[in-house]
């Protein structure tokens, strides 16, 4: 409940402005475009293309997996900075007194605090949910620009086969790149997949083609479905019960093979600095 709620009083906004005034509008505009596509109309105007790109971008950043990771990495960055600043006694005391001029702490108390901040086993700072809401909006704007300029191709599933989807449905990957760079959206051969319905999926790339629609074979359906199964956090959705069972079987197969499944989580590496 109230997942997108924040205190908007200082900005003159209602607490549910993100939900009602931003996400609600984006969902409404995208629903019209998706309905247009599912009716077999694959020619999109730039505004329609922008509406769907914007919706897809928020499908990435509004999820619990992304926002939780965002809050975690912001907190990690703050704690890393605290430990780095605490490694230099003179710097720490100077910046702490400047930021807390009214505290009147003794040198002994400051030294006690500095030593506590140096303890890497304890996190002193935790990011708020409001911080992740701000990142959610900012990063979605960047992702939207990438999506809009890519080549769009609509894949129509063959008879008897269906696309599945999940709770983390926008997935991109460049299989030609080393693992640490393979998840870059700007990578030259990255492919974005997004199922729009059981019989229709959107594939996006940085190719020079004009896009369009194409009736694909079973291999493309399996390619998209494997991505959905791999990126799901908690749920996979299928049009038929047997397809749901097949998706779960594939998930178990990936796990048994040692392949990481679930939403990607950003990592932060802490460098040991000699001085600040």
N, C-alpha and C positions, 0 to 999 in steps of 0.2 A: 504494500500500500504506500502511496505517496512517494514512489520511487524517484520522480522528477521534481519533487517539491523543494523549494528553497525560500529563503527570506528575501523577498523582493521589495520590502518596504522602503529601503533607502533609495531604490531606483524608481520608486513610484509604480511598481508592478505587483500584480497579485501573486500569491505563493504558487499558484498552479499555472503561471504564464508559460512555462516551458512546455507543459503538456497540452494546454488548450490553444495557445496562440502560435506556437512553433510546430511541435510535432503533429498536432491535429491538422493543421493546414497542409503540412508536407504529406501526410498520409492521404488526405482527401485528394490532393492534386495527383499523387502517384496512382491512386486507385482508378482514377479516370483513364490514365495512360495504360495501365495494365489491362483494364477492361477492353480498351481499344485494340490492344495486341491480341488478346485471347479471342476476339471476334474475327481475327485474321487480317487486321489492318496493320501492316508492318512499316508503313511510311510515316515517320514521325517528324513533326516540326521541331525547330530548335527549342522552343519553350517546353514542348512535351518531353523532348530528350533531357532537358535540364531538370524537369520535375522528377523523372525517374532516376537520374543520376544522383540527385539530392537525396531522394528517399533511400537509395542503395547505400549511400555514404553513411547515413544515420543508422542503417541496419548494422553497420560495422561498429560505430562508436557509442550507440545507445545501449548496447547489451551489458548485462551484469559482468560477463567475462572481461570486456574491454574496460569498463569503468572501474572494476575492482583492481585490475592490473595497473590502470592509470593512477589510482590512489596509492597503490603500493609503491610504484616507482617514484612518485613525487615525494612520498615519505622517505624512501631510501636515499633519494638525492639530498634531501634536507639533513638527514642523519649523517650522510657521508661528509657534507660540508661542515657540520658541527664537529665531527671527529677530526677533520683536517685542520680546522681553525684552532681546536683545542690542543693540537700537537705543537703549537707555537704559543708559549705562555704570554709573552708580551703582546702579541697580536690579539689573543683571546681577551685578555684583561682590557685592552684599549677599546675593542669593539663592543664588549659587554657593557662597559661603563658608559660608552656613548649612547647605546640603545636603551640603557636603564639608568639614566642620570639620577633619578630620584630614589634608587634602591638603597644607596648608602652601605653597600656590602663591604666588609673588611677584606683585606688581601687574603687572609686565611680562608674565609668563606668562598671567595672566588677560586682559590686553588682547589678547594674541595669540589666545587662544581665542575671545574675543568677536568679533574680526574674522572669524574662520573661520565662526562661527555666522551672521554677517551675509551670507555668500556664498549667494545663492539658487540657485546652480547645483549645490549639494551637499546631499544629504539626510543629516542626521546621525543620524536615528532611524528605525528600521524596526520595524513591529509584528510580534509573534510570532503563530504559528498558534493558540496558546492564547487570545490575545485575541479572535480571530475566532470561536473556539468559544463563548466567553462571550457575545459579541454574537449569535451564531446562536441560542442558547437564549433570550436575553432578548427579542430582536425577534420571534421566532416566537410567544412568548406574547402579545404585543400584536396581531400579525396574526390569531392564533386568535380573539381576542375580536371583531375586526371581522367575520371570516368567519361566526362563529356567529350574530351578530345580523342578518345580511343576509337578503334574500329569496332562497330557493333554488328554481330551476326546472330540471328535468331535460329536456334536449332529446334526442328520439329521431330519428335520421337517417332520411330516406326510403329506400325500397328502392333498391339500386344505388349509394348514396352512403355514404361513410364519413368519420369524423373522423380526422385525423392527430394525432400528438403529437410531442413533442421532449424534449430534455434540460433544458429550462427551461419546464415546461408550465403553470405558474400565471401568468396574465397579466391585468393590469387596466389600464384606460384610460378616461378621460372625454373623449370627442371634442368636447364642448361647451365645454371650458375652454381657456384659453391654454396654449401648449406647456409653459411652466414649471410649471403646476399640473395638467396633464392626467394625471400619474401618481400623484396622491394617492389613496390607498385610501379616504379619508373623503370624497372629492369627491362631491357629491350625485347625479350621474348616471354615476358610474363603473360599469363592467361587468366582472366577473371571469369568466374562462372557464377551464375545466379539463376536458379530455377524460378520461372514465373508461374508455372502450373504443371500438372502431371505430364502434359504433352508438349510443353514449350519451355525452353531455357535460353538465357542470354549468355553468349560467349563474347568476351571483349579482349582485344589485344592491341599492340602498337603497330600492326601491319599497315600497309599502304592501300589495302583493298577498300572499296566503298561500303562493304558490309552487305546486308540484305538478309534473306532467309534461305534455309537449306533443310531438306529432309535428310536427317542423318541416319547412320546405321546403329546397330546395337552397341558397338564399341564406344561410341561417343556418349551414349546414355550411361554405360558402365563407368566411363571416365568421370562424368559429372557426379554420378551417385557415389562413387568412391570418395570424391572430395567432400561431399556432404556428410558421409559417414565419419570421415576422418576429422572434420572440423566441428562436429556437434559437441555441445557442452553437456546437455541433459536429454534432449529429445531429437528423434528422427521421425519425420512424418511421411507416410506413403499412401498412395491411392488404394492399394489392395493389401490385404492381410499377408499374403504370401511374399509380397515385395518388402513389407516391414520385416518379416522373418529373415529374408535374404540380406537385408541391410544390417540386421543385428549379427548375423553370421559373419558377414564381412568385417564388421567392427571387431569381433572376437578374433578373427584371423589376423588382423593387423596388430592387435595387442599381443597375441602369442608370438608374432614375428619380431616383436621388439620395436615396432613403429609407434612413434608418439601420436596420440590422438587427443582431440580436444582443442579448444581455442589456443592460439599462440599467445605466449606470455612474454612481455619484454623482460630483458635481463639487465642488471646493472652490475658492472664490475668495479670494485673499489681499488684504487691505486694507492700504494703506500708511498706517501710523499715525505721527503726528507725535511722540508720546511714549507711554510706558506708565504 
